[in-house]
Amino acid sequence: MNDNKHFNNKRIVVVGGAGFVGSNLVKMILSTADPCQVIIIDNLLSAEKFNIPDDKRIVFREGSIADDAILATLQDDIDYLFHLATYHGNQSSIHDPLADHENNTLTTLKLFERIKGFRRLQKVVYSSAGCAVAEKTYDQAHATAEDAPISLKMDSPYSISKIIGEFYSVYYHDRHGLPTVRARFQNVYGPGEILGAGQWRGTPATVWRNVTPTFVFKSLKKEALPVEGGELVSRDFIFVDDICRGLIACALAGKSGDVYNLASGAEITIKELAENINLLTGNSVPIQIKPAREWDHSGKRFGCTLKSRECLDFEARVTLVEGLKRTIEWTRQNLPLIESCMKKHDAQMQSFI
C-alpha cells in the first residue's frame, strides 16, 4: 500500500511542506513518483525555504493557508492533500494562544471550508497529535489507542487546536463527504529538523524545538543534557522516514473519516533517550536532571500500533538507535547551517538569560 507509484500523474498539495516533516514527505513522494506535481504551501513561520527541494515538479506558494489569496489558488484539480501546517508547538501556544488559534485552528477550518466541494480529491490527510488524546499520568502508561476517551483537560492551546482539527475533519467528512483521514503523530525526530528554523515565536522553544534535536546538538557540543521530569517522563519516538511512510499509507489505504496512530509503540524515557545520544556521540558530561515542566501533565505515554498495522499495513521500521545514528550524523554534517538559524534569535534569547 506504500507504493508511491500511486502518485504518478497526480497533483499533490502539502500544506506545511517546507517544514521538518513536510519537506521529508515531499522528498519521499518525489523519489519514486514521476511524473507528478507537488504544490507546497508554507508561510515559513517555523520552516526555512532551503528545505524545499530544487525540483521542477514542485510549485511553492509562500503564505498561510488561512490567507484568502492563497486559498483561492486551490482548485478542484487536486488528487491528494496533506495538511501538516501547525503552530510549533506546546510552549509557543501557551505563550501566545491567539497565534496558535490563527495558525493551528483557523488554518484547518478555512482550508476545509475551501475544499469541501472538491470532487477530484481522493484523500485529505490531517496531521494530529497523540498528546491530545493521551492519558495524563506519571504512573504506569498504557498504549493509547485511536478510540481512547478525549478529556476536556488539555495541557496547552496546541493540544486543543489539534483535537479541534480532528473534530472538523470528522464534521466535514460526515457533512460534506470530504475524504479526511486523521494521522496521530507521536514524537517525530530525524534529519532535517533544524533548531531555530523560521521566525521568533516568543520563547526559547523557538530555538530548542523538540527534545531529540536539542539533545543531539548539545551532546555534540559536549554539554549537559537537561532531562526534565527526572526518570519518570516517557514518550514514543518515531523516525521521520517512518512518519512519512505512515502519511502515505493514510492517503492510499486509510478509510475516509477514520483515524490512525503513527507510532513506534515503544515507551522510551527521556533519560534513556539522553543516555543513548550521549553514548553515540561520546559525550561524557553527566545528564542534568531537572523538575518536570509545570504545564505538562502527560508525563508518560506511547501509542498503540495495532490498528495501523492491521488496516494500513504500517509499522515503524527504524529502531531508535539506528534513527539516532542517522540524526546525529546529519546534525554533525549540518552544524553551520543549524547554528546560523539559531543565531537569528540571539537578541530575543538574551531576554531570557
C-alpha positions as CSV (number, residue, x, y, z in Angstrom):
1,M,0.0,0.0,0.0
2,N,3.0,2.3,0.4
3,D,4.0,2.2,-3.3
4,N,4.4,5.8,-4.3
5,K,3.8,4.9,-7.9
6,H,0.1,5.6,-6.9
7,F,1.1,9.2,-7.0
8,N,2.2,9.1,-10.7
9,N,0.5,11.8,-12.8
10,K,-1.2,13.2,-9.6
11,R,-1.4,16.7,-8.2
12,I,-0.5,16.7,-4.6
13,V,-0.7,19.6,-2.1
14,V,1.4,19.6,1.0
15,V,0.4,22.4,3.4
16,G,3.4,23.0,5.6
17,G,5.6,21.4,3.0
18,A,8.7,23.4,3.9
19,G,8.8,22.2,7.5
20,F,10.6,19.3,9.0
21,V,8.0,16.5,8.3
22,G,6.6,18.2,5.3
23,S,9.9,18.6,3.4
24,N,10.8,14.9,4.1
25,L,7.4,13.8,2.9
26,V,7.8,15.8,-0.3
27,K,11.2,14.2,-0.9
28,M,9.8,10.8,-0.4
29,I,6.9,11.3,-2.8
30,L,9.3,12.8,-5.4
31,S,11.8,9.9,-5.0
32,T,9.5,7.4,-6.8
33,A,6.6,9.3,-8.3
34,D,7.3,10.6,-11.7
35,P,5.7,12.4,-13.3
36,C,3.7,14.3,-10.7
37,Q,3.3,17.8,-9.4
38,V,3.7,18.8,-5.7
39,I,2.3,22.1,-4.6
40,I,3.9,23.3,-1.3
41,I,2.1,26.0,0.7
42,D,4.1,27.3,3.7
43,N,4.3,30.7,5.5
44,L,7.8,29.8,6.8
45,L,6.8,30.6,10.4
46,S,8.7,27.5,11.7
47,A,10.4,26.4,8.5
48,E,13.1,27.5,6.0
49,K,12.8,27.9,2.3
50,F,16.0,26.0,1.7
51,N,14.2,22.8,2.9
52,I,12.3,22.8,-0.4
53,P,14.0,20.5,-3.0
54,D,15.2,22.1,-6.2
55,D,12.9,20.1,-8.4
56,K,10.8,21.2,-11.5
57,R,7.9,19.2,-10.2
58,I,7.5,21.5,-7.2
59,V,5.4,24.7,-7.1
60,F,6.0,26.8,-4.0
61,R,3.4,29.2,-2.7
62,E,4.6,31.3,0.3
63,G,1.9,32.2,2.7
64,S,-0.6,30.9,5.3
65,I,-3.3,28.5,4.2
66,A,-5.6,30.8,6.1
67,D,-4.9,33.6,3.7
68,D,-7.8,34.1,1.3
69,A,-5.4,34.8,-1.7
70,I,-3.6,31.5,-1.0
71,L,-6.8,29.6,-0.6
72,A,-8.1,31.0,-3.9
73,T,-5.2,29.3,-5.7
74,L,-6.6,25.9,-4.7
75,Q,-8.8,24.5,-7.4
76,D,-10.7,21.2,-7.9
77,D,-7.7,19.6,-9.7
78,I,-6.0,18.1,-6.6
79,D,-5.8,14.4,-6.1
80,Y,-4.2,14.3,-2.6
81,L,-3.8,16.9,0.1
82,F,-1.6,16.6,3.2
83,H,-2.4,19.2,5.9
84,L,0.8,19.4,8.0
85,A,0.8,23.1,8.9
86,T,1.0,23.8,12.6
87,Y,1.9,26.4,15.2
88,H,5.0,24.8,16.7
89,G,4.4,23.7,19.5
90,N,3.1,23.4,23.1
91,Q,5.2,26.1,24.7
92,S,4.7,28.6,21.9
93,S,1.0,28.1,22.1
94,I,1.0,28.7,25.8
95,H,2.9,31.9,25.3
96,D,0.6,33.1,22.6
97,P,-2.8,31.3,22.3
98,L,-4.1,33.7,19.7
99,A,-1.2,33.0,17.4
100,D,-1.8,29.3,17.9
101,H,-5.5,29.8,17.0
102,E,-4.6,31.7,13.9
103,N,-2.0,29.2,12.7
104,N,-3.5,25.9,14.0
105,T,-7.3,26.1,14.3
106,L,-8.3,28.8,11.7
107,T,-6.0,27.3,9.1
108,T,-7.8,23.9,9.3
109,L,-11.3,25.4,9.3
110,K,-10.6,27.7,6.3
111,L,-8.9,25.0,4.3
112,F,-11.7,22.5,4.8
113,E,-14.3,25.1,4.0
114,R,-12.5,26.0,0.8
115,I,-12.1,22.4,-0.4
116,K,-15.4,20.9,0.9
117,G,-16.9,20.8,-2.6
118,F,-13.9,19.4,-4.4
119,R,-14.8,16.2,-6.1
120,R,-11.4,15.1,-7.5
121,L,-9.8,14.8,-4.1
122,Q,-9.1,11.2,-3.2
123,K,-7.8,11.8,0.3
124,V,-7.1,14.7,2.7
125,V,-4.6,13.7,5.4
126,Y,-4.7,15.8,8.6
127,S,-1.8,15.6,11.0
128,S,-3.0,15.4,14.5
129,A,-1.1,14.8,17.8
130,G,-1.0,11.9,20.2
131,C,-0.6,14.3,23.1
132,A,-4.2,15.5,22.6
133,V,-5.7,12.1,23.5
134,A,-3.0,10.5,25.7
135,E,-3.9,9.8,29.4
136,K,-2.5,12.5,31.7
137,T,-0.4,10.3,34.0
138,Y,3.0,9.9,35.7
139,D,2.0,6.4,36.7
140,Q,2.2,3.3,34.5
141,A,1.3,4.3,30.9
142,H,-0.8,2.2,28.7
143,A,-0.7,2.3,24.9
144,T,-3.1,5.0,23.7
145,A,-5.5,3.6,21.1
146,E,-7.4,5.5,18.5
147,D,-10.6,5.2,20.4
148,A,-9.2,6.4,23.7
149,P,-11.5,8.9,25.5
150,I,-10.8,12.6,25.0
151,S,-10.5,14.7,28.1
152,L,-11.6,18.3,28.4
153,K,-8.4,19.0,30.4
154,M,-5.7,19.9,27.9
155,D,-2.1,20.9,28.7
156,S,-1.8,23.6,26.0
157,P,-3.7,25.5,23.3
158,Y,-1.7,23.4,20.8
159,S,-3.4,20.2,22.1
160,I,-6.7,22.0,22.0
161,S,-6.3,23.1,18.4
162,K,-5.1,19.7,17.3
163,I,-8.2,18.0,18.6
164,I,-10.4,20.7,17.2
165,G,-8.8,19.9,13.8
166,E,-9.9,16.3,14.3
167,F,-13.4,17.4,15.1
168,Y,-13.5,19.5,11.9
169,S,-12.1,16.5,10.0
170,V,-14.9,14.3,11.1
171,Y,-17.6,17.0,10.6
172,Y,-16.5,17.9,7.1
173,H,-16.4,14.2,6.2
174,D,-19.8,13.5,7.6
175,R,-21.5,16.7,6.4
176,H,-19.8,17.3,3.0
177,G,-18.2,14.0,2.1
178,L,-14.6,15.4,2.4
179,P,-12.4,12.3,2.4
180,T,-10.4,13.2,5.5
181,V,-8.1,10.8,7.3
182,R,-6.6,11.8,10.7
183,A,-2.9,10.8,11.3
184,R,-2.0,11.0,15.0
185,F,1.7,11.7,15.4
186,Q,3.9,10.6,18.3
187,N,7.3,12.3,18.8
188,V,8.9,12.6,15.4
189,Y,12.7,13.0,15.1
190,G,15.3,12.7,12.4
191,P,17.4,14.5,9.8
192,G,16.0,17.9,8.7
193,E,14.7,19.2,12.0
194,I,16.6,22.5,12.3
195,L,16.9,24.2,15.7
196,G,15.8,27.8,15.3
197,A,14.0,27.3,11.9
198,G,11.6,30.0,11.0
199,Q,10.6,33.2,12.9
200,W,10.8,34.0,16.6
201,R,7.7,32.7,18.4
202,G,8.1,34.2,21.8
203,T,10.0,31.7,23.9
204,P,13.3,29.8,23.8
205,A,11.3,26.8,22.4
206,T,11.6,28.7,19.1
207,V,15.3,27.5,19.2
208,W,15.1,24.5,21.4
209,R,12.3,23.0,19.4
210,N,12.0,19.3,20.4
211,V,13.9,17.1,22.8
212,T,15.7,15.0,20.2
213,P,17.4,17.7,18.1
214,T,18.1,19.7,21.3
215,F,19.8,16.7,22.9
216,V,21.7,15.8,19.8
217,F,23.0,19.4,19.3
218,K,24.0,19.8,23.0
219,S,25.6,16.3,23.1
220,L,27.8,17.1,20.0
221,K,28.8,20.3,21.8
222,K,29.7,18.2,24.9
223,E,27.1,19.9,27.0
224,A,24.9,18.5,29.8
225,L,21.5,17.2,28.5
226,P,18.7,18.7,30.5
227,V,16.3,15.8,31.4
228,E,13.0,17.4,32.7
229,G,10.9,15.3,34.9
230,G,13.6,13.1,36.3
231,E,13.4,9.4,35.3
232,L,9.6,9.3,35.0
233,V,8.8,11.1,31.8
234,S,8.5,8.9,28.7
235,R,7.5,9.3,25.1
236,D,7.0,7.3,21.8
237,F,9.8,8.2,19.4
238,I,9.3,7.6,15.7
239,F,11.8,8.3,12.9
240,V,10.7,10.8,10.2
241,D,11.0,8.4,7.4
242,D,8.5,6.1,9.2
243,I,6.1,9.0,9.7
244,C,6.3,9.9,6.0
245,R,5.6,6.3,5.1
246,G,2.7,6.3,7.5
247,L,1.3,9.5,6.0
248,I,1.4,8.0,2.5
249,A,-0.3,4.8,3.9
250,C,-3.0,7.0,5.3
251,A,-3.5,8.6,1.9
252,L,-3.5,5.4,-0.1
253,A,-5.1,2.9,2.3
254,G,-6.8,4.9,5.1
255,K,-10.5,4.9,5.3
256,S,-12.2,8.3,4.9
257,G,-13.4,9.6,8.2
258,D,-11.1,7.4,10.2
259,V,-8.1,7.9,12.4
260,Y,-4.7,6.1,12.7
261,N,-1.8,6.2,15.1
262,L,1.6,6.7,13.5
263,A,3.7,5.4,16.4
264,S,6.6,3.1,17.2
265,G,4.7,1.5,20.0
266,A,7.7,1.7,22.3
267,E,7.8,3.7,25.5
268,I,11.2,5.3,26.0
269,T,12.1,7.5,29.0
270,I,13.7,10.9,28.3
271,K,16.6,9.8,30.4
272,E,17.1,6.7,28.2
273,L,17.0,8.9,25.2
274,A,19.7,11.2,26.7
275,E,21.8,8.2,27.6
276,N,21.6,6.7,24.1
277,I,22.5,10.0,22.5
278,N,25.5,10.6,24.8
279,L,26.7,7.1,24.1
280,L,26.5,7.5,20.4
281,T,28.2,10.9,20.4
282,G,30.8,10.1,23.0
283,N,29.6,12.8,25.3
284,S,30.8,12.1,28.9
285,V,29.2,15.2,30.5
286,P,26.7,14.0,33.2
287,I,23.0,14.3,32.5
288,Q,21.3,17.3,34.2
289,I,18.1,16.2,36.0
290,K,15.5,19.0,36.2
291,P,12.0,19.3,37.5
292,A,9.0,18.4,35.3
293,R,7.6,21.3,33.3
294,E,4.7,22.8,35.3
295,W,2.3,22.7,32.4
296,D,3.0,19.1,31.2
297,H,0.7,16.6,32.9
298,S,1.1,14.0,30.2
299,G,4.2,12.5,31.8
300,K,4.2,9.1,30.3
301,R,2.7,8.0,27.0
302,F,3.1,5.8,23.9
303,G,0.9,4.9,21.0
304,C,-0.9,1.7,20.2
305,T,0.1,0.4,16.8
306,L,-2.4,-2.4,16.3
307,K,-5.0,-0.6,14.1
308,S,-2.4,0.9,11.8
309,R,-0.7,-2.4,11.4
310,E,-3.9,-4.2,10.6
311,C,-5.6,-1.5,8.4
312,L,-2.7,0.3,6.8
313,D,-0.1,-2.5,6.8
314,F,2.1,0.2,8.5
315,E,4.8,-0.5,11.1
316,A,7.7,1.6,12.1
317,R,10.9,0.1,10.6
318,V,13.7,2.3,12.0
319,T,14.9,1.4,15.5
320,L,15.7,4.2,18.0
321,V,19.4,3.5,17.9
322,E,19.6,3.4,14.1
323,G,17.4,6.6,13.8
324,L,19.6,8.4,16.4
325,K,22.8,7.4,14.5
326,R,21.3,8.9,11.3
327,T,20.1,12.0,13.0
328,I,23.5,12.6,14.8
329,E,25.4,12.2,11.5
330,W,23.1,14.6,9.7
331,T,23.4,17.1,12.5
332,R,27.2,16.8,12.6
333,Q,27.3,17.5,8.8
334,N,24.9,20.5,9.1
335,L,26.1,22.2,12.2
336,P,27.0,25.5,10.5
337,L,23.5,25.7,8.9
338,I,21.8,24.9,12.2
339,E,23.9,27.4,14.1
340,S,23.1,30.1,11.6
341,C,19.3,29.5,12.1
342,M,19.8,29.6,15.9
343,K,21.8,32.8,15.7
344,K,18.8,34.7,14.1
345,H,17.2,34.6,17.5
346,D,20.2,35.7,19.6
347,A,18.7,39.1,20.5
348,Q,15.4,37.7,21.7
349,M,17.1,34.9,23.6
350,Q,19.1,37.3,25.6
351,S,16.0,38.5,27.4
352,F,15.6,35.0,28.9
353,I,19.1,34.8,30.3
